[in-house]
Amino acid sequence: MHDSISHDDHQGTLAAVRKELGLPDSITNNLEGLRTVYAAWCNNMTFDNMRKFVSLRAGDERLAGSDANDYFEHWLKHRSGGTCWPSSNALFTLIDSYGFDARRVSGAMFDLPDINHGSVKVRIDGVDWWADSSMLTGEPLPLTGELLIRTEGPVRTEVEPRDDGYLIWTDFPPHPEFIPCRLRDDPVDLAFYQERYEWSRNMSPFNERLYFRKVTPDGLVVILGNTMFGRVGDDLEVRELSADELRKALHEVGGVSEEFVDQWAEAGGLEASMNPTGKGPEMPDPGPRPSRRGQ
Protein backbone atom coordinates (compact mmCIF):
# COMPACT_ATOMS: atom_id res chain seq x y z
CA MET A 1 0.00 0.00 0.00
CA HIS A 2 1.01 3.63 -0.42
CA ASP A 3 3.05 5.18 2.42
CA SER A 4 0.26 7.74 2.91
CA ILE A 5 -2.24 5.00 3.83
CA SER A 6 -2.18 4.15 7.52
CA HIS A 7 -2.50 0.62 8.86
CA ASP A 8 -5.83 1.56 10.45
CA ASP A 9 -7.18 2.90 7.15
CA HIS A 10 -6.10 -0.26 5.35
CA GLN A 11 -7.72 -2.50 7.97
CA GLY A 12 -10.84 -0.36 7.89
CA THR A 13 -11.11 -0.77 4.13
CA LEU A 14 -10.66 -4.55 4.42
CA ALA A 15 -13.34 -4.69 7.11
CA ALA A 16 -15.75 -2.79 4.86
CA VAL A 17 -14.99 -5.13 1.94
CA ARG A 18 -15.59 -8.21 4.09
CA LYS A 19 -18.93 -6.79 5.20
CA GLU A 20 -20.04 -6.02 1.64
CA LEU A 21 -18.98 -9.52 0.52
CA GLY A 22 -20.89 -11.10 3.42
CA LEU A 23 -17.70 -12.49 4.96
CA PRO A 24 -16.93 -12.82 8.69
CA ASP A 25 -14.03 -11.12 10.45
CA SER A 26 -12.15 -14.41 10.82
CA ILE A 27 -12.16 -17.69 8.89
CA THR A 28 -10.59 -21.07 9.61
CA ASN A 29 -7.61 -21.63 7.31
CA ASN A 30 -8.92 -24.83 5.76
CA LEU A 31 -10.36 -25.64 2.34
CA GLU A 32 -13.89 -24.79 3.38
CA GLY A 33 -12.70 -21.38 4.56
CA LEU A 34 -10.92 -20.72 1.29
CA ARG A 35 -14.01 -21.78 -0.65
CA THR A 36 -16.06 -19.29 1.35
CA VAL A 37 -13.73 -16.37 0.60
CA TYR A 38 -13.30 -17.19 -3.08
CA ALA A 39 -17.02 -17.81 -3.67
CA ALA A 40 -17.77 -14.41 -2.15
CA TRP A 41 -15.27 -12.84 -4.56
CA CYS A 42 -16.68 -14.63 -7.62
CA ASN A 43 -20.28 -13.83 -6.75
CA ASN A 44 -19.69 -10.12 -6.18
CA MET A 45 -16.63 -8.84 -8.02
CA THR A 46 -16.31 -7.98 -11.70
CA PHE A 47 -13.47 -8.43 -14.12
CA ASP A 48 -13.49 -5.30 -16.26
CA ASN A 49 -11.26 -2.73 -17.91
CA MET A 50 -13.35 0.37 -17.20
CA ARG A 51 -11.03 1.90 -14.64
CA LYS A 52 -7.93 1.03 -16.63
CA PHE A 53 -9.44 2.78 -19.66
CA VAL A 54 -10.12 5.93 -17.62
CA SER A 55 -6.63 5.85 -16.09
CA LEU A 56 -4.98 5.44 -19.50
CA ARG A 57 -6.94 8.30 -21.03
CA ALA A 58 -6.15 10.52 -18.05
CA GLY A 59 -2.42 9.86 -18.55
CA ASP A 60 -1.99 8.72 -14.93
CA GLU A 61 1.64 8.22 -13.98
CA ARG A 62 0.61 5.00 -12.26
CA LEU A 63 -2.34 2.93 -13.45
CA ALA A 64 -5.28 3.04 -11.09
CA GLY A 65 -5.98 0.08 -8.83
CA SER A 66 -2.45 -1.32 -8.59
CA ASP A 67 -2.61 -0.74 -4.83
CA ALA A 68 -5.08 -3.07 -3.07
CA ASN A 69 -6.45 -0.38 -0.78
CA ASP A 70 -7.13 1.89 -3.75
CA TYR A 71 -8.72 -1.01 -5.64
CA PHE A 72 -11.06 -1.86 -2.78
CA GLU A 73 -12.02 1.74 -2.03
CA HIS A 74 -13.02 2.22 -5.66
CA TRP A 75 -15.01 -1.04 -5.65
CA LEU A 76 -16.81 -0.09 -2.44
CA LYS A 77 -17.89 3.20 -4.01
CA HIS A 78 -18.52 2.21 -7.62
CA ARG A 79 -18.61 -1.64 -7.87
CA SER A 80 -16.18 -1.64 -10.78
CA GLY A 81 -13.22 -4.01 -10.47
CA GLY A 82 -10.16 -4.26 -12.67
CA THR A 83 -8.08 -6.42 -14.98
CA CYS A 84 -5.89 -9.31 -13.86
CA TRP A 85 -2.92 -7.57 -12.23
CA PRO A 86 -4.81 -5.23 -9.88
CA SER A 87 -7.61 -7.69 -9.18
CA SER A 88 -5.18 -10.53 -8.43
CA ASN A 89 -3.35 -8.32 -5.97
CA ALA A 90 -6.64 -7.39 -4.31
CA LEU A 91 -7.74 -11.03 -4.07
CA PHE A 92 -4.33 -12.03 -2.70
CA THR A 93 -4.61 -9.25 -0.09
CA LEU A 94 -8.08 -10.39 0.98
CA ILE A 95 -7.10 -14.07 1.26
CA ASP A 96 -3.80 -13.23 2.98
CA SER A 97 -5.59 -11.02 5.50
CA TYR A 98 -7.32 -14.12 6.85
CA GLY A 99 -3.97 -15.84 7.47
CA PHE A 100 -3.98 -18.28 4.56
CA ASP A 101 -0.68 -19.37 3.00
CA ALA A 102 -1.32 -17.43 -0.22
CA ARG A 103 1.10 -16.51 -3.03
CA ARG A 104 0.99 -14.13 -5.95
CA VAL A 105 1.88 -16.03 -9.15
CA SER A 106 2.14 -15.20 -12.84
CA GLY A 107 0.85 -16.80 -16.01
CA ALA A 108 0.56 -16.46 -19.77
CA MET A 109 -2.86 -16.32 -21.40
CA PHE A 110 -3.03 -18.21 -24.70
CA ASP A 111 0.27 -19.76 -23.58
CA LEU A 112 2.07 -16.80 -25.15
CA PRO A 113 5.81 -16.24 -24.51
CA ASP A 114 5.25 -13.03 -22.54
CA ILE A 115 3.94 -13.11 -18.99
CA ASN A 116 0.57 -11.39 -19.22
CA HIS A 117 -1.53 -12.69 -16.35
CA GLY A 118 -1.57 -12.46 -12.58
CA SER A 119 -3.16 -15.10 -10.37
CA VAL A 120 -3.14 -16.57 -6.85
CA LYS A 121 -2.28 -19.92 -5.31
CA VAL A 122 -3.11 -20.98 -1.78
CA ARG A 123 -1.46 -23.92 0.00
CA ILE A 124 -3.58 -25.96 2.39
CA ASP A 125 -2.25 -29.15 4.01
CA GLY A 126 0.51 -29.42 1.41
CA VAL A 127 -1.81 -29.00 -1.60
CA ASP A 128 -1.90 -25.92 -3.84
CA TRP A 129 -5.28 -24.49 -4.81
CA TRP A 130 -5.73 -22.08 -7.71
CA ALA A 131 -7.92 -19.04 -6.99
CA ASP A 132 -8.10 -16.63 -9.92
CA SER A 133 -9.57 -13.14 -9.71
CA SER A 134 -10.23 -12.99 -13.46
CA MET A 135 -11.60 -16.43 -14.31
CA LEU A 136 -14.27 -16.37 -11.57
CA THR A 137 -14.52 -20.17 -11.48
CA GLY A 138 -16.73 -20.14 -8.38
CA GLU A 139 -14.45 -22.29 -6.26
CA PRO A 140 -10.69 -22.82 -5.98
CA LEU A 141 -9.32 -25.66 -8.10
CA PRO A 142 -6.72 -28.21 -6.91
CA LEU A 143 -3.28 -28.45 -8.49
CA THR A 144 -2.45 -32.06 -7.66
CA GLY A 145 -0.81 -33.30 -10.84
CA GLU A 146 -4.07 -34.87 -12.00
CA LEU A 147 -6.24 -33.80 -14.94
CA LEU A 148 -9.37 -32.02 -13.73
CA ILE A 149 -12.40 -31.45 -15.97
CA ARG A 150 -15.00 -29.26 -14.29
CA THR A 151 -18.30 -28.80 -16.10
CA GLU A 152 -20.34 -27.25 -13.29
CA GLY A 153 -20.26 -23.67 -12.06
CA PRO A 154 -20.40 -20.39 -13.97
CA VAL A 155 -17.15 -21.04 -15.87
CA ARG A 156 -16.24 -24.47 -17.22
CA THR A 157 -12.59 -25.24 -16.56
CA GLU A 158 -9.99 -27.92 -17.31
CA VAL A 159 -6.75 -28.16 -15.35
CA GLU A 160 -4.06 -29.92 -17.37
CA PRO A 161 -0.78 -30.90 -15.69
CA ARG A 162 2.31 -30.58 -17.86
CA ASP A 163 5.92 -31.53 -17.17
CA ASP A 164 6.74 -27.87 -16.53
CA GLY A 165 3.58 -26.90 -14.66
CA TYR A 166 -0.08 -26.45 -15.54
CA LEU A 167 -2.27 -25.25 -18.37
CA ILE A 168 -5.60 -23.95 -17.11
CA TRP A 169 -8.31 -23.98 -19.80
CA THR A 170 -11.36 -21.75 -19.30
CA ASP A 171 -14.49 -21.11 -21.34
CA PHE A 172 -15.60 -17.54 -22.07
CA PRO A 173 -17.86 -16.19 -24.76
CA PRO A 174 -17.35 -15.11 -27.47
CA HIS A 175 -14.28 -17.35 -27.90
CA PRO A 176 -15.26 -20.56 -29.75
CA GLU A 177 -12.78 -22.68 -27.75
CA PHE A 178 -11.49 -22.80 -24.22
CA ILE A 179 -8.59 -20.39 -23.60
CA PRO A 180 -5.40 -21.79 -22.03
CA CYS A 181 -3.36 -20.02 -19.39
CA ARG A 182 0.04 -21.44 -18.51
CA LEU A 183 0.97 -20.90 -14.88
CA ARG A 184 4.51 -19.55 -14.75
CA ASP A 185 6.54 -17.81 -12.02
CA ASP A 186 5.75 -18.82 -8.45
CA PRO A 187 5.92 -16.80 -6.30
CA VAL A 188 6.16 -13.19 -7.45
CA ASP A 189 5.89 -10.03 -5.39
CA LEU A 190 3.81 -6.85 -5.54
CA ALA A 191 6.54 -4.99 -7.44
CA PHE A 192 6.38 -7.67 -10.16
CA TYR A 193 2.60 -7.31 -10.42
CA GLN A 194 2.86 -3.54 -10.67
CA GLU A 195 5.63 -3.69 -13.29
CA ARG A 196 3.59 -6.08 -15.45
CA TYR A 197 0.49 -3.91 -15.06
CA GLU A 198 2.43 -0.87 -16.24
CA TRP A 199 3.91 -2.92 -19.10
CA SER A 200 0.35 -3.64 -20.28
CA ARG A 201 -0.06 0.04 -21.21
CA ASN A 202 1.71 -0.78 -24.45
CA MET A 203 0.06 -4.07 -25.39
CA SER A 204 -3.18 -5.45 -24.02
CA PRO A 205 -6.60 -6.45 -25.36
CA PHE A 206 -8.05 -4.39 -22.49
CA ASN A 207 -6.76 -0.95 -23.50
CA GLU A 208 -9.53 0.02 -25.91
CA ARG A 209 -13.13 -1.12 -26.12
CA LEU A 210 -15.08 -2.35 -23.11
CA TYR A 211 -14.53 -5.78 -21.64
CA PHE A 212 -16.76 -6.65 -18.70
CA ARG A 213 -17.35 -10.02 -17.02
CA LYS A 214 -19.59 -10.83 -14.07
CA VAL A 215 -21.08 -13.94 -12.52
CA THR A 216 -24.83 -13.56 -12.02
CA PRO A 217 -27.33 -15.69 -10.08
CA ASP A 218 -28.30 -17.26 -13.42
CA GLY A 219 -24.90 -17.74 -15.00
CA LEU A 220 -22.34 -15.48 -16.64
CA VAL A 221 -22.51 -12.13 -18.43
CA VAL A 222 -19.75 -10.86 -20.73
CA ILE A 223 -19.89 -7.50 -22.49
CA LEU A 224 -17.38 -6.99 -25.31
CA GLY A 225 -17.65 -3.59 -26.93
CA ASN A 226 -21.41 -3.14 -27.28
CA THR A 227 -22.22 -6.86 -27.53
CA MET A 228 -23.60 -8.60 -24.46
CA PHE A 229 -23.31 -12.36 -24.05
CA GLY A 230 -25.49 -13.98 -21.41
CA ARG A 231 -24.89 -17.64 -20.68
CA VAL A 232 -27.16 -19.84 -18.60
CA GLY A 233 -26.03 -23.46 -18.66
CA ASP A 234 -25.37 -24.32 -22.32
CA ASP A 235 -27.65 -21.56 -23.63
CA LEU A 236 -26.04 -18.37 -24.92
CA GLU A 237 -27.98 -15.19 -25.64
CA VAL A 238 -26.20 -12.54 -27.75
CA ARG A 239 -27.46 -8.95 -27.94
CA GLU A 240 -26.15 -5.87 -29.69
CA LEU A 241 -26.69 -2.87 -27.38
CA SER A 242 -27.33 0.74 -28.21
CA ALA A 243 -25.33 3.36 -26.32
CA ASP A 244 -28.18 3.87 -23.83
CA GLU A 245 -28.66 0.12 -23.43
CA LEU A 246 -24.94 -0.33 -22.79
CA ARG A 247 -24.98 2.31 -20.06
CA LYS A 248 -28.05 0.65 -18.54
CA ALA A 249 -26.52 -2.85 -18.68
CA LEU A 250 -23.34 -1.71 -16.93
CA HIS A 251 -25.41 -0.21 -14.13
CA GLU A 252 -28.33 -2.62 -13.79
CA VAL A 253 -26.68 -5.92 -14.77
CA GLY A 254 -23.08 -5.15 -13.91
CA GLY A 255 -23.85 -3.18 -10.77
CA VAL A 256 -21.49 -0.31 -11.61
CA SER A 257 -22.49 3.08 -10.20
CA GLU A 258 -24.07 5.55 -12.61
CA GLU A 259 -21.41 8.06 -11.53
CA PHE A 260 -18.57 5.85 -12.72
CA VAL A 261 -20.37 4.79 -15.90
CA ASP A 262 -20.61 8.52 -16.68
CA GLN A 263 -16.92 9.03 -15.89
CA TRP A 264 -15.97 6.14 -18.16
CA ALA A 265 -18.18 7.48 -20.95
CA GLU A 266 -16.75 10.99 -20.62
CA ALA A 267 -13.24 9.53 -20.95
CA GLY A 268 -14.24 8.08 -24.32
CA GLY A 269 -15.11 4.56 -23.21
CA LEU A 270 -18.62 4.56 -24.61
CA GLU A 271 -17.55 5.87 -27.99
CA ALA A 272 -14.65 3.41 -28.20
CA SER A 273 -17.01 0.53 -27.41
CA MET A 274 -19.69 1.57 -29.91
CA ASN A 275 -17.19 2.38 -32.66
CA PRO A 276 -14.09 0.18 -32.22
CA THR A 277 -11.13 1.31 -34.33
CA GLY A 278 -9.74 -2.19 -34.85
CA LYS A 279 -10.20 -5.87 -34.13
CA GLY A 280 -7.65 -5.95 -31.35
CA PRO A 281 -4.54 -8.12 -31.21
CA GLU A 282 -4.62 -11.43 -33.04
CA MET A 283 -4.53 -14.40 -30.68
CA PRO A 284 -3.17 -17.82 -31.65
CA ASP A 285 -5.40 -20.84 -32.10
CA PRO A 286 -5.12 -22.62 -28.74
CA GLY A 287 -5.95 -26.03 -30.17
CA PRO A 288 -8.28 -28.52 -28.49
CA ARG A 289 -8.60 -28.65 -24.73
CA PRO A 290 -7.80 -32.00 -23.03
CA SER A 291 -11.39 -33.32 -23.13
CA ARG A 292 -11.58 -32.74 -26.91
CA ARG A 293 -8.36 -34.43 -27.94
CA GLY A 294 -8.65 -37.61 -29.91
CA GLN A 295 -12.24 -36.88 -30.93
C-alpha positions in Angstrom: 0.0 0.0 0.0 1.0 3.6 -0.4 3.0 5.2 2.4 0.3 7.7 2.9 -2.2 5.0 3.8 -2.2 4.2 7.5 -2.5 0.6 8.9 -5.8 1.6 10.5 -7.2 2.9 7.1 -6.1 -0.3 5.4 -7.7 -2.5 8.0 -10.8 -0.4 7.9 -11.1 -0.8 4.1 -10.7 -4.5 4.4 -13.3 -4.7 7.1 -15.7 -2.8 4.9 -15.0 -5.1 1.9 -15.6 -8.2 4.1 -18.9 -6.8 5.2 -20.0 -6.0 1.6 -19.0 -9.5 0.5 -20.9 -11.1 3.4 -17.7 -12.5 5.0 -16.9 -12.8 8.7 -14.0 -11.1 10.5 -12.2 -14.4 10.8 -12.2 -17.7 8.9 -10.6 -21.1 9.6 -7.6 -21.6 7.3 -8.9 -24.8 5.8 -10.4 -25.6 2.3 -13.9 -24.8 3.4 -12.7 -21.4 4.6 -10.9 -20.7 1.3 -14.0 -21.8 -0.6 -16.1 -19.3 1.4 -13.7 -16.4 0.6 -13.3 -17.2 -3.1 -17.0 -17.8 -3.7 -17.8 -14.4 -2.1 -15.3 -12.8 -4.6 -16.7 -14.6 -7.6 -20.3 -13.8 -6.8 -19.7 -10.1 -6.2 -16.6 -8.8 -8.0 -16.3 -8.0 -11.7 -13.5 -8.4 -14.1 -13.5 -5.3 -16.3 -11.3 -2.7 -17.9 -13.3 0.4 -17.2 -11.0 1.9 -14.6 -7.9 1.0 -16.6 -9.4 2.8 -19.7 -10.1 5.9 -17.6 -6.6 5.9 -16.1 -5.0 5.4 -19.5 -6.9 8.3 -21.0 -6.1 10.5 -18.1 -2.4 9.9 -18.5 -2.0 8.7 -14.9 1.6 8.2 -14.0 0.6 5.0 -12.3 -2.3 2.9 -13.4 -5.3 3.0 -11.1 -6.0 0.1 -8.8 -2.4 -1.3 -8.6 -2.6 -0.7 -4.8 -5.1 -3.1 -3.1 -6.5 -0.4 -0.8 -7.1 1.9 -3.8 -8.7 -1.0 -5.6 -11.1 -1.9 -2.8 -12.0 1.7 -2.0 -13.0 2.2 -5.7 -15.0 -1.0 -5.6 -16.8 -0.1 -2.4 -17.9 3.2 -4.0 -18.5 2.2 -7.6 -18.6 -1.6 -7.9 -16.2 -1.6 -10.8 -13.2 -4.0 -10.5 -10.2 -4.3 -12.7 -8.1 -6.4 -15.0 -5.9 -9.3 -13.9 -2.9 -7.6 -12.2 -4.8 -5.2 -9.9 -7.6 -7.7 -9.2 -5.2 -10.5 -8.4 -3.4 -8.3 -6.0 -6.6 -7.4 -4.3 -7.7 -11.0 -4.1 -4.3 -12.0 -2.7 -4.6 -9.3 -0.1 -8.1 -10.4 1.0 -7.1 -14.1 1.3 -3.8 -13.2 3.0 -5.6 -11.0 5.5 -7.3 -14.1 6.9 -4.0 -15.8 7.5 -4.0 -18.3 4.6 -0.7 -19.4 3.0 -1.3 -17.4 -0.2 1.1 -16.5 -3.0 1.0 -14.1 -6.0 1.9 -16.0 -9.1 2.1 -15.2 -12.8 0.9 -16.8 -16.0 0.6 -16.5 -19.8 -2.9 -16.3 -21.4 -3.0 -18.2 -24.7 0.3 -19.8 -23.6 2.1 -16.8 -25.1 5.8 -16.2 -24.5 5.2 -13.0 -22.5 3.9 -13.1 -19.0 0.6 -11.4 -19.2 -1.5 -12.7 -16.3 -1.6 -12.5 -12.6 -3.2 -15.1 -10.4 -3.1 -16.6 -6.9 -2.3 -19.9 -5.3 -3.1 -21.0 -1.8 -1.5 -23.9 0.0 -3.6 -26.0 2.4 -2.3 -29.1 4.0 0.5 -29.4 1.4 -1.8 -29.0 -1.6 -1.9 -25.9 -3.8 -5.3 -24.5 -4.8 -5.7 -22.1 -7.7 -7.9 -19.0 -7.0 -8.1 -16.6 -9.9 -9.6 -13.1 -9.7 -10.2 -13.0 -13.5 -11.6 -16.4 -14.3 -14.3 -16.4 -11.6 -14.5 -20.2 -11.5 -16.7 -20.1 -8.4 -14.5 -22.3 -6.3 -10.7 -22.8 -6.0 -9.3 -25.7 -8.1 -6.7 -28.2 -6.9 -3.3 -28.5 -8.5 -2.5 -32.1 -7.7 -0.8 -33.3 -10.8 -4.1 -34.9 -12.0 -6.2 -33.8 -14.9 -9.4 -32.0 -13.7 -12.4 -31.5 -16.0 -15.0 -29.3 -14.3 -18.3 -28.8 -16.1 -20.3 -27.3 -13.3 -20.3 -23.7 -12.1 -20.4 -20.4 -14.0 -17.2 -21.0 -15.9 -16.2 -24.5 -17.2 -12.6 -25.2 -16.6 -10.0 -27.9 -17.3 -6.8 -28.2 -15.4 -4.1 -29.9 -17.4 -0.8 -30.9 -15.7 2.3 -30.6 -17.9 5.9 -31.5 -17.2 6.7 -27.9 -16.5 3.6 -26.9 -14.7 -0.1 -26.4 -15.5 -2.3 -25.3 -18.4 -5.6 -23.9 -17.1 -8.3 -24.0 -19.8 -11.4 -21.8 -19.3 -14.5 -21.1 -21.3 -15.6 -17.5 -22.1 -17.9 -16.2 -24.8 -17.3 -15.1 -27.5 -14.3 -17.4 -27.9 -15.3 -20.6 -29.7 -12.8 -22.7 -27.8 -11.5 -22.8 -24.2 -8.6 -20.4 -23.6 -5.4 -21.8 -22.0 -3.4 -20.0 -19.4 0.0 -21.4 -18.5 1.0 -20.9 -14.9 4.5 -19.6 -14.8 6.5 -17.8 -12.0 5.7 -18.8 -8.4 5.9 -16.8 -6.3 6.2 -13.2 -7.4 5.9 -10.0 -5.4 3.8 -6.9 -5.5 6.5 -5.0 -7.4 6.4 -7.7 -10.2 2.6 -7.3 -10.4 2.9 -3.5 -10.7 5.6 -3.7 -13.3 3.6 -6.1 -15.5 0.5 -3.9 -15.1 2.4 -0.9 -16.2 3.9 -2.9 -19.1 0.3 -3.6 -20.3 -0.1 0.0 -21.2 1.7 -0.8 -24.5 0.1 -4.1 -25.4 -3.2 -5.5 -24.0 -6.6 -6.4 -25.4 -8.0 -4.4 -22.5 -6.8 -1.0 -23.5 -9.5 0.0 -25.9 -13.1 -1.1 -26.1 -15.1 -2.3 -23.1 -14.5 -5.8 -21.6 -16.8 -6.6 -18.7 -17.4 -10.0 -17.0 -19.6 -10.8 -14.1 -21.1 -13.9 -12.5 -24.8 -13.6 -12.0 -27.3 -15.7 -10.1 -28.3 -17.3 -13.4 -24.9 -17.7 -15.0 -22.3 -15.5 -16.6 -22.5 -12.1 -18.4 -19.7 -10.9 -20.7 -19.9 -7.5 -22.5 -17.4 -7.0 -25.3 -17.7 -3.6 -26.9 -21.4 -3.1 -27.3 -22.2 -6.9 -27.5 -23.6 -8.6 -24.5 -23.3 -12.4 -24.1 -25.5 -14.0 -21.4 -24.9 -17.6 -20.7 -27.2 -19.8 -18.6 -26.0 -23.5 -18.7 -25.4 -24.3 -22.3 -27.6 -21.6 -23.6 -26.0 -18.4 -24.9 -28.0 -15.2 -25.6 -26.2 -12.5 -27.7 -27.5 -8.9 -27.9 -26.2 -5.9 -29.7 -26.7 -2.9 -27.4 -27.3 0.7 -28.2 -25.3 3.4 -26.3 -28.2 3.9 -23.8 -28.7 0.1 -23.4 -24.9 -0.3 -22.8 -25.0 2.3 -20.1 -28.0 0.7 -18.5 -26.5 -2.8 -18.7 -23.3 -1.7 -16.9 -25.4 -0.2 -14.1 -28.3 -2.6 -13.8 -26.7 -5.9 -14.8 -23.1 -5.1 -13.9 -23.8 -3.2 -10.8 -21.5 -0.3 -11.6 -22.5 3.1 -10.2 -24.1 5.5 -12.6 -21.4 8.1 -11.5 -18.6 5.9 -12.7 -20.4 4.8 -15.9 -20.6 8.5 -16.7 -16.9 9.0 -15.9 -16.0 6.1 -18.2 -18.2 7.5 -20.9 -16.7 11.0 -20.6 -13.2 9.5 -20.9 -14.2 8.1 -24.3 -15.1 4.6 -23.2 -18.6 4.6 -24.6 -17.5 5.9 -28.0 -14.6 3.4 -28.2 -17.0 0.5 -27.4 -19.7 1.6 -29.9 -17.2 2.4 -32.7 -14.1 0.2 -32.2 -11.1 1.3 -34.3 -9.7 -2.2 -34.9 -10.2 -5.9 -34.1 -7.6 -6.0 -31.3 -4.5 -8.1 -31.2 -4.6 -11.4 -33.0 -4.5 -14.4 -30.7 -3.2 -17.8 -31.7 -5.4 -20.8 -32.1 -5.1 -22.6 -28.7 -6.0 -26.0 -30.2 -8.3 -28.5 -28.5 -8.6 -28.7 -24.7 -7.8 -32.0 -23.0 -11.4 -33.3 -23.1 -11.6 -32.7 -26.9 -8.4 -34.4 -27.9 -8.7 -37.6 -29.9 -12.2 -36.9 -30.9 
